[in-house]
Amino acid sequence: MNPTPPEQILILDFGSQYTQLIARRIREASVYSEIVDAAIPAAELRGRDVAGLILSGGPASVHEPGAPGCDPGIFDLGVPILGICYGLQWLTHHFGGTVKRSGSREYGQAALTHEGANSLFGDIPPTSRVWMSHADEVVKPAPGFVPIAASGAIPYAAVCNPQRHLWGVQFHPEVVHTEHGRQILVNFARRICGCTGSWTPARFIESATEEIRTQVGDANVLLGLSGGVDSAVAAALIHRAVGDRLHCVFVDNGVLRRREAENLREVFGKHLRMNIRMVDAADAFLSRLAGIVDPESKRKAIGSYFVEVFRAEAAKIQGARFLAQGTTYPDVIESCGIGKHADNIKSHHNVGGLPAELGFDRLVEPLRMLFKDEVRAIGEQLGLPREMVWRQPFPGPGLAVRILGEVTRDRVALLQEADRIVIEEMKRADWYYKVWQSFAVLLPVQTVGVMGDCRTYENAVALRVVQSSDGMTADWVDLPHELLARIATRIINEVRGVNRVVYDITSKPPGTIEWE
């Protein structure tokens, strides 16, 4: 299921690490965007109401054997096309221009200067900072292309072919380091492609509600409710569509936050009056995690037993032919990639073949094409409590991937207490809702300490606090030292078995947000 508005801009992915950011920036202009493989046949695009195409950057060179490219038929669609970095180089190469190894090998900030009236640079100062990252560059534009911006040693930092409605930029407008990058992409979507900005939460809810009703018919729907933002919003949206035919199942897998089950029963059962089944399977999950230290093995162990539990619960509900999940776009991107040039980063337990394994007709995933901030906006529009909508993301495998090494009941209890303290102090200092995620990680090491004049040899905990807009990239947060000290002091004093707290200052990339 994919409720989309009539106007949309597709991003043809050449494997850039920034491709997801392009989609985000276009959606910030209230225009629906989606990432597809760069080699998608033009015939597949004709059936969609495509307002424009963006060719992403990528690590390849147009001179490499087998360099990725697009179906030339895209130029017969009659829609504007914007090439970014490799996308520009491929356009140039395809239409007979010259691309060579860059003599300057620009990487990082550069000063861009544009002249004249061009829609791509509308409302942008003549000189601004942009982010360059390329080894090749255009040294001779293709026939019909004219330069519209330059930067330092790069005379063709932006070009266009007004007759063919083609634009290209050598820099990356999607990253925050490009000073007016968002405006450039807004200009492309609104001024050049003519999009009106109909991608809104209210429009999505109406469209998704009707599609859910059409898809489900008079059948019952089973949904795994974790208490996180994604499953909560999915539950509220599906409940709006089918009412009491939605049956939520909450499974206590033994690696959840402290008092998670009680809090969820209060919100969804009492206040939202949804059908909810509480399943205590903590002992069974923990027994299956015994002795496992590999992160992917942990995820698979949790996912496979999750299937068993759901199969048993599904059998108790007559007419439950659909399984619903709170899968989001980053889940899909990170688990499956989009095109053949994308890398698989990690698997997600809620992305895959669960419907077939469980015997369901189909999967209901109303949030599958949404980024996290869009999910939150939908949740607010649906009237969910602020504490639920703006709750920080929590991994599907729970604390199992925040406990490095073997997962045991004692180690879970230890991390639950540390996690509780982190949340309490972040909220007390008015920092909880200002950051993307803040949590503790239990490390598989012990360190020497001194407590009460006695030598200790106990566990170390890492504190992880990051800022992000969608989870695809993230920066560590420079919290006030007084807050860091208070969190560390409380964890060491109140959590028996911990004598050291360290702070993780790794951004994503190169690291991931979660440690496993």
VENVENVEN-V646109 format. One record per helix or strand of 2 or more residues. SS is the DSSP state (helix for helix, strand for strand). FROM is the first residue (numbers start at 0). TO is the last residue. If there is no record, write none. Layout:
# VENVENVEN-V646109
SS & FROM & TO
SS & FROM & TO
This chain:
# VENVENVEN-V646109
strand & 7 & 12
helix & 18 & 27
strand & 31 & 36
helix & 41 & 45
strand & 49 & 54
helix & 71 & 75
strand & 79 & 83
helix & 85 & 93
strand & 97 & 100
strand & 106 & 113
helix & 118 & 120
strand & 126 & 132
strand & 135 & 139
strand & 145 & 150
strand & 153 & 160
strand & 165 & 168
helix & 180 & 191
helix & 200 & 215
strand & 219 & 223
helix & 228 & 244
strand & 245 & 251
helix & 259 & 270
strand & 274 & 279
helix & 281 & 288
helix & 294 & 313
strand & 319 & 323
helix & 328 & 335
helix & 353 & 357
strand & 361 & 363
helix & 371 & 380
helix & 385 & 388
helix & 397 & 400
helix & 408 & 427
helix & 431 & 433
strand & 436 & 450
strand & 453 & 466
strand & 473 & 475
helix & 480 & 493
strand & 497 & 502
